[in-house]
Amino acid sequence: MSDGTPRPYRSYVYAYPHKTAYRPLPDPAPTLAGLWRNEPKDALSLYAHIPFCEVRCGFCNLFTRIGAPDELTTRYLDALDRQATAVREALGDEEPVRFATAAFGGGTPTFLSADELERLCDIAEKRMGVDLRAVPLSVETSPATATADRLTLLAERGATRLSIGVQSFVEAEARAAVRPQRRADVEAALGRIRDTGVPVLNIDLIYGIDGQTEDSWRSSLDAALAWRPEELYLYPLYVRPLTGLGRISPAERRRADREWDELRLRLYRYGRDHLLGQGYEQVSMRMFRRADSVPLGPDDHACQTDGMIGLGCGARSYTSALHYSFDYAVDMREIRSIIDTYTETEDFSRAEVGRAVDEEEARRRHLLQSLLQADGLPLTGYEERFGSSPFADFSEELGRFEALGWLDGDAPAGLLRLSPEGLAHSDGLGPELFSPSVRAAMAAYEPK
């Protein structure tokens, strides 16, 4: 801000280091067997990425394409099967391999047919060894693809959480976000999800859409609350390069619009307070959980630990020393090319693109991803892991946050926690903790 305060909406920090800091790894690329040899394997997480959607929303910069011609989904699942086989072989059998959580994301996993979703579940179970009925399994869906046959299959295979991107129940706002949908179709999809009996329903909503007001925002919030979802995610709208909205309304102009910042902050505070008054607890800036809902697994963003295995061309994998993935793009032509390359790949035994995580980056990651949770960072956990204090390691950053009123001065002893305004500024605070080398790599990244 003009007074030296970081802008409130700089970057959504859902993982660190950011994927735009990844680069092609030196030749010869490291083998997966070598990367995972000394990693703990008793509580791994599996994420399978399905990069297909029936339509691409105007705000979306995720790795996904519209449609799947010429049996592309079949070829993609074939490649996913080959990758899963290679990864499971790399994990070895010297010690027990156990998965604690699983998730299917995208894109839209339910773009796949029910038969294809069954094959996806089989890959997770038969190739990777995940007992989907014994661990929390989260699956993303959309109003258009949340059909009864798909949802029934997922429920039978062990899904415990279904997350649906509604974004707005106001049809004019959905059109403004380049997300054509009818409210009646959204409500019908929510009814089908509830009919499955899957224990956790999550609804995603977006604030900051052109034409949105506090009254229309309240209308969407109340429409979502009518379904008593166990979880609600409130996302600020971003307009990013190479997205549909980015072409309609240049991202640089929107990012420089102070009035838009103020609107989003006002709508965020309104939504937060409304949900807190309706019996929800705040988990992070974005996530709210119904107070009487029992968590079934780790929260999406509480991932200080490593052991993430990603399958699919848009997924990331995390070991303690290296985060790796495949190439990344936003432009549709580039995405199609990367997907085609993935489906043609036979040898998945090496990591091709990634970023090393040294001791300093591990400290930043732990602090960042703990601090952005409403519960905050237990100091003893940090000290036991790193042998030091976050106040010593990050005195400048934490001193600045304290001066801005972003730290909770009334937090219990032994807990570093954000104040309500600190949580409100999570997307400005998070990037302040990026290392100089990560910032430089992100700045040098050329969007494609």
N, C-alpha and C positions, 0 to 999 in steps of 0.2 A: 504494500500500500504506500501512499505518498509519505506517511510518517515513518517509514522504515519497516513496517509490519509486512511479513511475507503475504503475498496474495493468497486468499483462502482456497482458490481452486487452481492449483498448479498441476498436480498429478495424483491419480488414484494409485496408492502404493499397496498392491495386493501381493507383491513378491519383491524380494530384493536379493541380488541386483536385478534391475529392470532388464527385460529381454532385449531392448535396444542397445544394451551394453555387451551383448553376446557377440562373438566373432568366430569365424572359421578357426578350428583348432589346428595346431601345427601338425605337419605331416612327418611321421606316420601318426594318424589319429589314435588316441588312446583306446584300448579295448575295454568293453564293458566288464569283462571278467576281471581285468586289473583294477578298474574303478571301484567295483563292488567287493573286492576280495576281503578287505578288512573292515567293511561296514557292518554295523549291527543289522540283523535281518529278522528280528523277532517281533517287530511292530511296523511293518512297511505300509505305505499307502499306495493305492493304485488309482491312476487317473487315465481314462480312455477318452480320446478326443475324436469327435465326429464332426468334420468340417463342412457340413451341408445345412442349408436353410431353404425354406420355400420362398422367402423374400429377405432382402437385406435392409434392415432398418437404417434410417438416415444418419443416426448417431453411431452406428456400429463400426468399430475398427478391429473387431475380432477376426481371427483367421478362419474364414468361412466363405463358401461360394454358394451361388443360387443354383439349385437343381443339381442333378447328377445324371447326365446323358450316357447312353451307350454302356449300360450296366456298370457305371463307375462305382456305385456302392459295393457291388460284388467284388470288383477288383481292389477296392480300398480295404474291405474286410479280409480279403486274401492276404494283402500286405500286412495288415494288423496281426493276422495269425502268424505270419513269418516273423514279424518283429517280436511278438510275445514268446515264441519258441526260442528265439535267440537270447532274449533277456532272461528267461527262466534258466536257460543253460548257463548263462554268465553268472547267475546267482550261486550256482553250485549246490552241492549236497553235503558239504563238510559240516554244516550246522543247519538246524531246522530253519525253514523259511516260513514266516507267518505274516499274513496281512491283517491289519487292524481296521482299515477303512477302505472304501472303494467309491468312485464317483465316475459318472459318464457325463461329459460336458461337450461344449462345441463353440460355435455352431448349435445345432439342435439335434441331439441324439435321436429324438422321436421322429426325425425326418425319415429314419430307417423304418421299414415295414416291421410288423410283429415278428415275422420269420427272421428278418435280419437282426432284430434286437435279441432274439433267442440265440442266434449265432454269436453275437457280441458277448452275451452272458456266458456262453460255452467257452469262448476264448479266455475270458477272465478266470473261469473255474478250471477248465481242463488243461489249458496251457500254463497259466500263471499259478494255479493252485489256490485261488481265493474262494473261500466258502461264502458265497454271497448271502446266504440265509443266516449266517452267523455274525456278520459284521454290518455296521451301518453302510447303506448303499444309497447315494444321492444321485438323482437323474434330473437333468434339465429338460423342459418341454416348452411348447408354445401353444397358444389357443388353437391354431389350425391343425396341429399334429397330435394333440392330446385326444386321440380316438380311443374308444372303449377297448378294442382288441390290443392295442399297444400298451395301454395302461394296465389292463388285466395281466398281460404277460409279465410286465415289470413287477407287479405286485406278487405274482406267483413265484418269481425268481428271487425275491427278497428285498425289493426296494423299500427303504424306510423313510425316504424323503423325496418328494417331487417338488421341483422348483419351476414356477411358470412366470415367464416374463410378460406381464400385462402392460406395464409402463404407465398407462393412463386408461381410466374407464370412460373418459370424455372423448368421444369420437373425433371432435375437431382437434383436440390436442394430439391424438394418435396420428391424424393426418399431418399435422404440423411437424411431427417427428419422423415423417415418412415411414409410418408403420400402419398401413391400411388394415383396419379390423373393425368389426361391429361388436358393440357391447354385448348383444345377445349371444354371439358366438363365444365371447370370453366367459360369460356367466355359465353357458352350457359346458364349456371345458372344465370350469371349476367344479361344477356338479359331478362330472364324470370322475374327476380326481378324488373327490370326497367319497364317491361310491366304491372306490377300490379299497377303502379302509387303511391305506398307507398312513402311518402315524403322524408324519410331519408334512404339512403343506407350507411352502414358502411362496410368497407373492412379491415380485419385484415391481417397484414403482419409481418413476423419474420425476424430479422437480426442476424447474427452470426452462420448461418448454415455452416457445413463443405463444403469447396469449394467455398463459396460465396465471391465475390469480389465487389468492388465499381461499376464496370460495370454491373455485373449481378443484383446487388441491384438496380441500376438505371433502369434496364430493368423491374424489377417487379414494381417499383414505377410508371414508366411511363405507364405500362400496366394497373395499377389500376387507374391512373389519367385519362386515356382515357374514363373511365365511369363517370367521374366528380362526384365521391361519395361525399355526404354531410359530411361524416366523414371518417377518416382513423386512424387506431390504428397501431402503430409500436411497436412490442414487441421484447425485446431481448430474444434470445434462452437461456433457462436454461436446464441443464441436472440434473435431480433429481433422488434420489434413487427410485428403484422399477419401474421406467418407462422403456420403450423399449430402449431408448438411454442410460439410466443409466446402462443397462445390457451390451450394446455393448461397451460403453466407460465409464469406471467408473467415477461417478460423482465427487469423491474427486480429481481425477487427473485433470479433466476439470476445477474444481473450482480453482485449484492452478495454472492454466495456465495463466500467466500474459499476454502472447501474445494474448490470446483469449479475455481478458478484453480490451486490447488496440484495437483489431479488432472491438469488439462490440461498443466501444465508437466512433471509427472512422466512422463506418457505421451509428450509431445513428446521429452523427453530420451532416453527408452527407445527410441522409434522412430528418432530420429536416430542414436544409437549403434549400433543394430542394422543400419541400412542402411550406415553407414560401415564396419562390420565385414563386410558382404557385398559390398564392392567398388563402392559408390556414393560419389559426391562430392556435397557440399552446394553448391547454387547460391544458395539463399536459405533463409529460415526454412522455407518450404513445399516448395521444389523440390529433388529429388535426381536426379542423372543417373548412369547406369551408367558407370564409369570408362573402359570400352572402347568407349563409344558416341560417335560423332562428331556434334557439334552441326550441324544442318542450316540453322540461321538464328538470328536474334537471340532471346535468351531472352525469355519473355513480359513480364517486368517490367523489362527493361533498356531502357527507352524514354525516355532523356533527350532524344532528338531528337523533332522534330515530324513532320508529314507523314502523319498517320493519317487515312484516309478511311473513315468508317463508313456503311454502308448498312443501312436497316431502322430501325424505330421505337425500338429499344432501344440503338442504336449511338451512339458518340461519334465526333467528328472533331476533330483537333487541328491548328491552325495555330500559328505562333509567337506570335500576338497574341490568339487566341481559341480556346477549347474550346467546342464546341457540340453539340447533340443535339436530341432531341424531349423532350416532357414525360416525367416519370418517376413510377412508382407501384409499390406492392407489393400493395395490395388488388385482388382479382380483378375486381371490378366496374369499378374505375378503369382497370385494364389493358385490359379488353375495350373500354372507351370510347376509349382512346388508339389501340388497334389499328384500330378502326373508322374513326376520324378519319384515320389514316394511309392506309388503303386507299382512302379517298374523295378524298385529296389529288391534285390535278392539277399544281399548281405547286410544284416543289421547288427553286426558284432562290434561296431566301433561308434564312438561319439564323434560327431562331425562339427558341431557348432556349440559353443558354450562360453563359460567364463569361470576362471579359477576363483575360489573363495578362500582367502588366507585368514589368519587369526584376526586381523583388524576388521576385515569385512564380516567375519562371523560375529564379532562383538556388535557391529553396527546392525546387522540383521536381527540379532536377538533383542537388542534394545528397541529398535524401530517397530518390530512386529509385536512386541509385548506392550510397548507404550501406547500403540494405537488401539489397544483393547481397553474397554471401559474399566476392567478389573485392574489394569496396570501391571507393573513389573515388580515381583517380589525380589528384593535386593539379595537375599541369601542365595536364590537360584543363580543369579548372575555371578555372584562372588564365588560360588562353588564351581561353576563351569569355567570361569576365566581367571580366577585368582586375583581379581581387582574389583574396583567399584566403578559403576557407570559415572559417578560424579567426578572421579579422577580421569576416566578415559574420555569423557565428553563434557568437560567442565564448561567450555565456551558455549556449546549448543544448549545445554541444560540451563546455563545462566541466562541466556537470551530468552528461552521459553519461560523461565520464572519471571523475568522482567516484563514480559508480555501478559502475564497472568494466566498462562497456559498450564501451569502445574498446580495441582491440588495441595494447598498448604495445610489442609485438614486431613490428609490421608493418614491412615494408621502408621505407626512406626514400622519401618522395614518395608514400606511399599512406596514405589514411585508411580504416581498416577496423574493423568491429565485432569484438569478442571473441566467443567462442562464447555467452556469456551475453547479450551484446548482441543477437546474432541471435535467441536464444531469446525476447527481449523486444521483437521487431520491432513487434508490434502495440500495444505501449505506447510505444515510442520514436518510431514514425512520427508519430502525432498530436501529439507534442511539437514537431514542426517545422512544423505548420500555422501560417499567418499569423493574426494577430488578426482580420482581416476575413473570412477563410475560416471561422474558428471561429464568428464571429458569424452568418454566413450559414447555416452548418450548424445552429446552435442554433435559429435562427428558422424553419427548415424544418419544415413540418407534414406528417408522414407521411400518405400517402393510398393 
